[in-house]
């Protein structure tokens, strides 16, 4: 099922080794890892996810913390900011999360240049959301 963003549409890739979810309740309630270095944005996003009945599997801002949280909580999806500050690269973090834990990736970023977009697309995310993004776009991406 394609997920539309304000910029373009991406098709959801198949999750390697993951069982297909047939139950509507399971699809509606996902375990979501938030990878964001700005505390206020991360907390606001966490509150929003919980209000939509998702489980926040963690709020992290480094590769090490993201991998540890994913190991402990097995997220279905990670919402990853591209520019994490303190030398961390959100695209690398997302690629490792997807490779090691087969979780879906939703990128959120203010960076929409061609080079950054190409790097994000190589990871195979279910959505790219450019800040400021509409809450409806995030909700639609999570519904995949």
C-alpha positions in Angstrom: 0.0 0.0 0.0 1.5 3.3 -0.9 1.9 6.1 1.6 1.6 9.6 0.3 3.6 12.5 1.6 3.4 16.1 0.6 6.5 15.4 -1.5 6.0 12.0 -3.2 4.8 8.5 -2.6 6.7 5.5 -1.4 5.6 1.9 -1.4 5.9 -0.1 1.8 8.6 -2.8 1.4 8.0 -6.3 2.7 9.5 -6.9 6.1 12.0 -9.7 5.9 11.1 -12.6 8.2 8.1 -10.8 9.7 4.8 -12.4 10.1 1.9 -10.7 8.2 -0.5 -9.0 10.5 -4.1 -9.8 9.7 -5.7 -8.4 12.9 -7.0 -4.8 12.6 -6.2 -4.2 16.2 -2.5 -5.2 15.8 -2.1 -2.9 12.7 -3.7 0.0 14.6 -1.5 -0.4 17.7 2.2 -0.4 16.8 5.4 -0.3 18.9 7.1 2.9 17.8 10.7 3.9 18.5 11.3 7.7 18.4 14.8 8.7 17.3 14.9 12.5 17.8 17.5 14.8 19.5 15.2 17.6 20.3 13.5 16.8 23.6 10.4 18.9 23.2 9.7 17.5 19.7 10.3 13.9 21.0 8.0 14.3 23.9 5.3 15.9 21.8 5.6 13.1 19.3 5.4 10.5 22.1 2.2 12.1 23.5 0.7 12.1 20.0 1.6 8.5 19.4 0.1 7.4 22.7 -3.1 9.4 22.0 -3.4 7.3 18.8 -3.0 4.2 21.0 0.5 3.3 19.8 3.1 2.0 22.3 6.2 4.2 22.5 9.1 1.7 22.6 11.6 4.4 23.5 12.8 7.9 22.9 16.5 8.0 21.9 19.0 10.2 20.1 22.1 8.1 19.4 22.9 5.0 17.5 23.8 3.0 20.6 20.6 3.9 22.4 18.5 3.2 19.4 20.0 -0.3 18.9 19.6 -1.1 22.6 16.0 0.1 22.7 15.2 -1.9 19.6 16.8 -5.0 21.1 14.7 -4.7 24.2 11.4 -3.5 22.7 11.3 -4.9 19.2 9.6 -1.9 17.6 7.4 -2.3 14.5 8.4 1.1 13.2 11.0 3.8 14.0 10.4 7.5 13.4 13.9 8.9 12.7 15.0 12.5 12.4 17.8 12.7 9.9 19.9 15.4 11.7 20.4 14.1 15.2 23.2 16.5 16.3 26.3 15.5 18.3 27.7 13.8 15.2 24.9 11.2 14.8 23.5 10.5 11.4 19.8 9.5 11.4 20.1 7.8 8.0 22.8 5.5 9.3 20.7 4.8 12.5 17.7 4.0 10.4 19.6 1.7 8.1 21.0 -0.3 11.1 17.6 -0.5 12.7 16.0 -1.8 9.5 18.9 -4.3 8.9 19.1 -5.7 12.4 15.5 -5.6 13.5 13.5 -5.4 10.3 11.4 -2.5 11.6 9.7 -0.1 9.2 11.3 3.4 9.0 9.6 6.8 8.8 12.0 9.7 8.3 11.1 13.1 9.5 13.4 15.9 8.5 13.8 19.5 7.5 16.4 18.5 4.9 14.9 18.0 1.5 17.9 18.4 -0.8 18.4 15.8 -3.5 21.4 14.1 -1.8 19.7 13.7 1.5 16.5 12.4 -0.2 18.5 9.9 -2.1 20.2 8.6 1.0 16.9 8.3 2.8 15.3 6.5 -0.2 18.1 3.9 -0.2 17.1 2.8 3.3 13.6 1.9 2.0 11.4 3.9 4.4 7.6 3.6 4.4 7.4 7.4 4.4 9.5 10.6 4.2 7.9 13.5 6.1 9.3 16.9 5.7 9.1 19.3 8.6 6.7 20.8 9.4 4.7 17.7 8.5 0.9 17.3 8.9 -0.2 15.0 11.7 -2.5 13.3 9.2 0.5 12.3 7.1 2.2 10.7 10.1 -1.0 8.9 11.0 -1.3 7.6 7.5 2.3 6.4 7.4 1.7 4.5 10.7 -1.4 2.8 9.3 0.6 0.9 6.7 
